[in-house]
């Protein structure tokens, strides 16, 4: 048995493992938040295009008219 050195190493390794677990949980939480935020933003943008009075076709026509000026 290694005495105090072995005990200290075991505690240190357990602490490092716990910190790694926490870091991975934070990364996963960030991925989830980013994914949900991206989906909500995409849904809102798509809905705005569909319900917008101009619509995508009108926007493209306006761009074409502006380009021909």
N, C-alpha and C positions, 0 to 999 in steps of 0.2 A: 504494500500500500504506500502511496506517495505522500501521505500526510497532508499538510496545509496546501502544498502546491497543487495536488490532485483535486482537492476540494475547490480551490480557487479557479482552476481551469474548468471544472465541471460547471460551476456557477456562471463563469464567463461565457461558455459555449451556450448554456441555456438562455442567457440574456441576449446573446447575439441572435440565436434562433428566434426568440420572441420578437426582437426588433425587425428581423427579416419578415416574419409573419405579418406584423403590423404594416410594414412598408408595402407588402404585396396587397393587403386589404385596401390600403389607400389608393394604390394604382388601379385596382379593380373598380373601386368606387368612382374614381375620376373617369374611367372608361364608360361606366354606366351613365353618369351624368352627362358626359359629352355626347354619347349616343342618343340619349333621350332628348337633349337640347337640339341636336342636329335634326332628329325626326320631327320635332315640333316646329322648328324653323322651316323645314322643307314643306311640311303640311300647310303652314300658314301662308307661305309664299305661293304655293300651288293654288290654294283656295282663293287668295287675293287675285291671282291671274284669272281664275275661272269666273269670279264674281265682279271683277273690275268692269266698269262701263266701257272702257276702251277695248279690253280684250287683247289677246296676243296678236291677232290678225290686224287689228287697227294700229297697234304699235309698230308692227312690221311695215304697214302701208305708210305710216307717218315717217318712218326712217327712210323708206324708198323715196318719198316725195322730197324729203330734206336733202337727200343725196343728189337728186336731180337738179336742185336749184343752183 
